[in-house]
Amino acid sequence: MRELKLAYFNLYTTVNDLKKNILFVLLAIWIGFSGSRLYCTYFETREYTSSMVIAINTTAGGATATVANTQRSISLADNVSEVMSSPTLLNIISEATGKPFHSLVYSEYYSNTNFIRVSCTSKDPRQSYEELMRIWDNKDELTNECFPGITFDLVKSPTLSPLNAHRFSDLVLELEYSALFGFIAVFLIVAFSYFRNTVKNESDIENLLGSETFGIVYIEKPSKKKDSKYFLFSEHTTSYLFNHSFSQMAIKLESLKRTGDIKSILITSVFENEGKTTVSSNLACALAAEGNKVAIVDIDFKRPAIHKRFKSTSSTSEHNLVRYIRGDISLEDVVQYDKESGVYIYANSKSYKNSPDYLRSDKFKKFIETLEEMYDFVIFDSAPCGLVSDSEMISELASAVLLVVAQDYTEIPAINDTIDNIGNDKILGCVFNKVGMFKRALKSKMMSMD
């Protein structure tokens, strides 16, 4: 498992994971919302409150005088409020009516006034209302028993608490749980994205694979031209940054050739869909653009793809490489020249079984030696190492190997196994492919400033 380091975090791959799992996030939000609504509807204890506001008045000499704005009125109202909150009130009214109280009765004193609020709270809104009305209807009994010389005036009448009185609080709870479940879903996606053991950043290639980054190829948007199905360096439909990536790799190979014996390069990957054919075909075009005589050989016999990348390549089996290995045609009949890119192509237009037999044959070994004498560079596009052993066999015959690693695609242990099987001394480095747009946009801006 990865250590918790900021260097291992990649915003692009994380955002991609969030996009791919947006339905999971929405499902989590829906579960939070529905679950909280279910709880509020069937499991939460509902309480409904009915209230009334009463003014405390006193009588003197047969005339009614309002007790207000005096210390006496404040004390009187405060005392009445305390009695209203005591069991004494309920006992008096229960004896007078012959009915017990089921609601919680309490009162609130408004400071510096002669007003008090009396409330009844119950699980049944009608019960709380009716029992509050019982208190008001028996106010005379209260004054005779507890408050002689005092009268009650109704300032605000009791109201029946509506059944949807809790709807706002329920909605707040539903939104809170929706946000909580959504956050948990996002957190899990981000955590899985971070701890997924794949290559996410350029630094991972050195730190986790123990290899070097030979080149970086950023994600390329499809061209609007209908005849450009694939990204090809020579068609002038690709971006400057895309072409620049392969030009830099071509310059590196030329430099290595001058300092060492490197002519044939095997390009492979661990699994399919990492972009090895895109890398091999464009690298061949970039080398040819530098003035080199370049051949590209498709040795992925089970799933050949090179013949689809170059427009001038025949789609018939007339020029298939396997026919030459079998001895059916000559070498001159196999090669096809693409004028637009300047690349010589040795390909198959259909799938063949028993590829190890062809690759182990003496004629194929002689074929490689012949190509190395004829061309400045020979690029081999092979089958993925994680699926077949073809690449490992060819790596023994080729001068060097480039391993294509797509961003956030293949597990690091599988890549390390491939590197061990091929041999680290044979691998020039890794081509970090399909790198996210955020980094590409940043690099484009930096390059435009040069």
Buried (B, 14 or more C-beta within 10 A) or exposed (E): EBEEEEEBBBEBBBBBBBEEBEEBBEBBBEBBBBBBBEBBEEEBEBBBBBBBBBBBBBEEEEEEEEBBEEEEBBEBBBBBBEBBBBEBBBEBBBEBBEEEBEBEBBBBBBEEBBBBBBBBBBEBBEBBBBBBBBBBEBBEBBBEBBBEEBBBBEEEEBEBBEEEBBEEEBBEBBBEBBEBBBBEBBEBBBEEBBEBBBBBBBEBBBEBBEBEBBBBBBBBEEBEEEEBEBBBBBBEBBBEBBBBBBBEBBEBBBEBBEEEEBBBBBBBBBBBEBBBBBBBBBBBBBBBBBEBBBBBBBBBBBBBBBBBBBBEBBEEEEBBBBBBBEEEBEEEEBBBEBEEBBBBBBBBBEEBEEBEEBBEEEEBEEBBEEBBEEBBBBBBBBBBBBBBEBBBBBBEBBBBBBBBBBBBBBBBEBBBBBBEEBEEEBBBBBBBBBBBBEBBEEBBEEEEEE
